[in-house]
Amino acid sequence: MIVISDSTPLISLMKAVRLEILEPLFGEVFIPEAVVSVKEKKAVDILRRTSGLDLGESEAIVYADDNKADVLLMDEARGRQVAKAMGLYIMGTSVVPGQYRRNILDL
């Protein structure tokens, strides 16, 4: 499973001291780097200008799209709206603990 995360879900889970639930739930969670390839930079720039999203949200969406991510972790409403319109599956921070509990109970 390929999971990409924007920074806000990670920060929220860190503040709640629940960051450790991501590994058993998803295995690896990829975080886009600030420095991306030239092609991705162009895509990120276009997405930022056309959608009004910030750099992190735009990078996460482009990275998720380019890598055919199964899940994009994102909380910001506008970013979620844009990602959903692009056909990406979105999961917010508030859903992650419940998903974790369900997966642990299913084991």
N, C-alpha and C positions, 0 to 999 in steps of 0.2 A: 504494500500500500504506500502510495506517495502522499505525504501530508506536508503542506507549506503553511507557515504561520506569519502573520503580520506581527508587529511588536506588541500591540496592546493585549492580546490574549496571554502572551508570555509574562508581561508585566503584571497583569491581574492575577495570574496563577502564582507568580512569585510573591506578591503581596499577601495572598491567602495561604502561603506556604503549602501549595499544592502542585508545584511544578513537576514533582516526581511522578504524577499520574500519567503524564504524556507518554513516557516510554512503554509502560505495560499496555497502554491503550493503542498506541499507534506504531510502536517500534521507534523509527526515526522521524523526526520533525525537522524539515529543512527551513532555514531562515535566509532570505535573500541578502546578499552582501550589498553594501552601498556602492561598491565598484562592480559594474557588470559589463558584459561585452558591448561592443559598439552597436551591434544589432539590437540588443536589449535596451541600451541607452536610448536609441531612437524610439523604440516602442514605448518605453516608460515615459519619455518626453511627450509623445503624441497623446498617450493616455492621460497624463497630468493636464495637458492643455485643453483637451476636449471634455474631461470629466470634472476638473477642479479638485481631484484627489491630491493628497500630499505624496511626497517621494516614497515613503515606506509602503503605503497602501498600493501605489502604482507598481512598485517593484514586486511586491508580493503577488499581485494579480498577474503581471506579465510572467513572472517566474513559474507560478502555478499553471498558467496556460501553456507555456513553452514546454514544461515538464509533464504535462498531462496528469496533474495532481488529482488524486482521488478526493482530497479534502483540502479546503483553504480555511484556516482559522483566522477569523476576522470579526471584529466587533462593530466598527464604524458603519453606520447605516448607509451612507452614500457609497462607501467601498463595497459593501455587501450587495447593494443594488446593481452596481456596475458589474461586479464579478458574476452575479446571478444571470444578468443579461448576456454575459459572454459564455454561459453554459457551465460555469464552475459550481461545484457543490460546496456550500458554505456551512461552517459550524462555528458558533460563537462560544465565548468563554463560559457562559452560563450553562451550556449544554455538556461541556466536557466532564465535570464531576459525575453527573448522572449517567453518562455513557460509560465512564470508568466503572461505576458501581455495577451496572448491568453486565458489562464484560467480565468482571471479576466473579459475579454470581453465576454467570453462564459457564465458567470453567469448571 
